[in-house]
Amino acid sequence: MRDAATKPSEIHLVEHYPPGFRRRRFRNWFFLGLLYAGYYLNRYNFGPVAADMAREFGWSNAETGAISSARDLGYAIGTFANGLVADALGGKWSMLIGAAGTLVLNLLFGWFSTWDVAYLLTGLVTIRAIDGYLQSFGSPGMVKINTAWFRRSERGTFAGIFGMMIQLGQMGANYLPSVLLPTLTVVLFGVTFWAKPAYNWRTMFFVPPILLAGILICMLFAVKNTPEAAGHHVEQDADEDQDGKSREKLPLLVVFTRILTHPLIWVNAAAYLCTGFVRRSYDLWWAKYLDNSWHITKETRAYRVMAIALPAAAVAGSFTAGFLSDKFFKSRRSPVAAALYGLESLVILVGVLMMSQPAFASPLLACVFLFLISVTCNSSHSIIGTAAVMDIGGRRMAGFALGVVNSFQYLGTIVAGIGLGKLIDDHGWNALFWAMLPFSTFGAILMCATWWRTRGRDVRGA
């Protein structure tokens, strides 16, 4: 029981749970997170093979980037609408639809890429766009479920967990090509029992869907939408349960209106657009950049190091940012996000200055700047796109809150695909760095303004 003297604004800091709850919650988010890592394994499988595809088909960077932008356009449209779907159907059904869809579309992408037709690029762009729409069921479903399982004072830390599962998927997508690269033959007593052919980039659209199918089956049996569905009754944060009805669904029109009229939704959405551009710029183009500019290919040790180092940096940054937000800033998100955008802008500025000078530019320095950008942009991604929207939407509206904010992220990623690809074609690979700077700077301005306007007040999502 809570002390009667506990202030309403402090109730969310009390974290007493019934016996067995934390163990059951761990089981829930572990399989849910593993499924979301599977989403990202099937999402980030394009970037590491972009150079191989471009070489085979003779594509420019703009043509290669069009496939990524198409997926992101489908995602941007879908995540806005599917946030409402997640609030209506529940997160588990939402994630099931998305996982099944991306499984089929990735297999179709790999199969269609073998066709010798004049409309090959158009077909692949179309398939990837539909895949993006279906994948957009995932993040609102993920956040919808975990908003019910994590209190406000824990959501920054959960954002780190969320970021870790994303990066687990990216790590798999980055590293898998180097695992599949060599031929492998099993010979016993002079008899060949099994032979694996040399790596072909199309493998990256067949192996990840198979892995996702296995994870999906586990998730169906292990995950519950709410603690109550798993047999646990937990008290909600007072500011999310003012009418005592936080477990009841709201009419979709009410959800739609409340979220779209919330001013912090639009501030976070604009900042997330900036994060989307920077994040996609590095995660889509890093492998092709290192390949084309520094001859760091999948056969090299440097590639294998970066394949692990980039997502590991993102995980470390996400956990640190979430911990600081929860423990040192009392669940405030904007101070941490402002610092991250500012640090990111400084890193990119120094990168622009040094990588444009032949006397300084080197493969090692390129890898260092990519590493630092990974830390900062993925940290702000977790804080704004997970913790802040969970706070704003609460248990009943988190799906649509995530959908609106996340749709803006993918407006930024669309530009980072075909738009940045065209810049690289016209101005060289240094465009990869200087194109990020205006976006990171604007993100810093938005978060600093939010921090200043809400200083001294306990504002959910600020």
Protein Blocks (a to p, Z undefined) as FASTA:
>chain_A
ZZfklcfklmmmpccdcehklmmmmmmmmmmmmmmmmmmmmmmmmmmmmmmmmmmnopaf
klmmmmmmmmmmmmmmmmmmmmmmmmmnopklmmmmmmmmmmmmmmmmmmmmmpccfklm
mmmmmmmmmmmmmmmmmmmmmmmmmmmmpcfklmmmmmmmmmmmmmmmmmmmmmmmmmmm
pgcdddeehiafbdcddddfklmmmmmmmmmmmmmmmmmmmpcfbfklnopacdddfklm
mnopmmpccdfklmmmmmmmmmklmmmmmmmmmmmmmmmmmmmmmmmmmmmmnopafkbm
klmmmmmmmmmmmmmmmmmmmmmmmmmnnopaklmmmmmmmmmmmmmmmmmmmmmpmklg
cfklmmmmmmmmmmmmmmmmmmmmmmmmmmmnommlmmmmmmmmmmmmmmmmmmmmmmmm
mmmmmnojklmmmmmmmmmmmmmmmmmmmmmmmgoiacehZZ
